[in-house]
């Protein structure tokens, strides 16, 4: 009976390690918080790539929402 109780935690750790490895391999583009500033790494969204003179109201709404997320407000 003791062998079964020892195998369960080892199997659990193995499963957790496998899942972490799978996430690292298959999701490498996850934004990681920058410990220096406390904000996420900045990547331009498609809306931010639009020339400011060509932006529509919907584009400005999306830009405002993105800024609110950055400001955590």
N, C-alpha and C positions, 0 to 999 in steps of 0.2 A: 504494500500500500504506500510506503514512503516513496518508492520510485515514481509512482503516478503523481504524487504531489510535487515532486522536484521537476518533473517534465513539464508540468503546466506552466510555471513561470518562465521556464526557458523557451517554451514554444511561444508564449505571449511576447517575449522580448524579440524573438526571431521574426514574428509577424510584424511587429512595430518597426523593426529595422528594415524589413523588406518594403513596407509601405512608404517609409521615409525615403528610401532609395528610389522607389518608383516615382514619387513626387519630384524628387531632384532631377531624375532623368527626363521625365515626360513633361514637366512644367518648368523649364528653366527660365522662362520670361516673366515670372512673377515679380512684381515690383516689391523691392525690399526697402523698409524704412531706412533712411540715412540717419545714423545715430548722432551725427554732428548737429543737424538742424531740426531733426524730429519730423521732417516732411518726407514724402515719398519721392523717389527719383522722378524727375520730370521728363515726360515724353510728350511731344506735340500730338494733339489729337487732330483728326482730319479737319475739324472746324477751325482750329488755330492756324492751320496752314493756308486758309483762305485769306486773300488780300483784304485788309480791313475795309476798303472802300466797296468791296463786293459782298460783304456779309449782310444777310437778311436778319429779320427780327428773331427768327427761330435760332439762328446761329448765335446771336448775342445772348439769348436765354441760356443756351447750352454753355457758353463761355462763362456766364455769371454763375451758373450752378457748379461748374468745375472750380471756379475760384472760391466759392463757399466751402466746398469740400477741402480745398487746400487750407483755408483759414480755420477750418473746423468750427464753423458757425452755423 
